[in-house]
Amino acid sequence: MSYSELIESLKKEDEEKAKTHGRYAFLKYRDEIEEALNNGHSAIVIWEHLSKSGDMPVKYNQFTVYIRKFIKNKRP
């Protein structure tokens, strides 16, 4: 394996880890996020709080995707 192939392979691994790391962080706090939303807190305020504390390593737009995917679609 050449040096450039190694670097490219490592970049791909990092990208995959980053994708799952964000999802993992969201799912870790899913119940709390859902409860906060149900109590009237806005998604951006929740994201800002989690992001500032270092617990949410995704951008706001991805955070809202996770809300739609894992919280809103869960409701009947």
Protein Blocks (a to p, Z undefined) as FASTA:
>chain_A
ZZklmmmmmmmmmmmmmmmmmmmmmmmmmmmmmmmmmnopafklmmmmmmmnopaccdfk
lmmmmmmmmmmmmpZZ
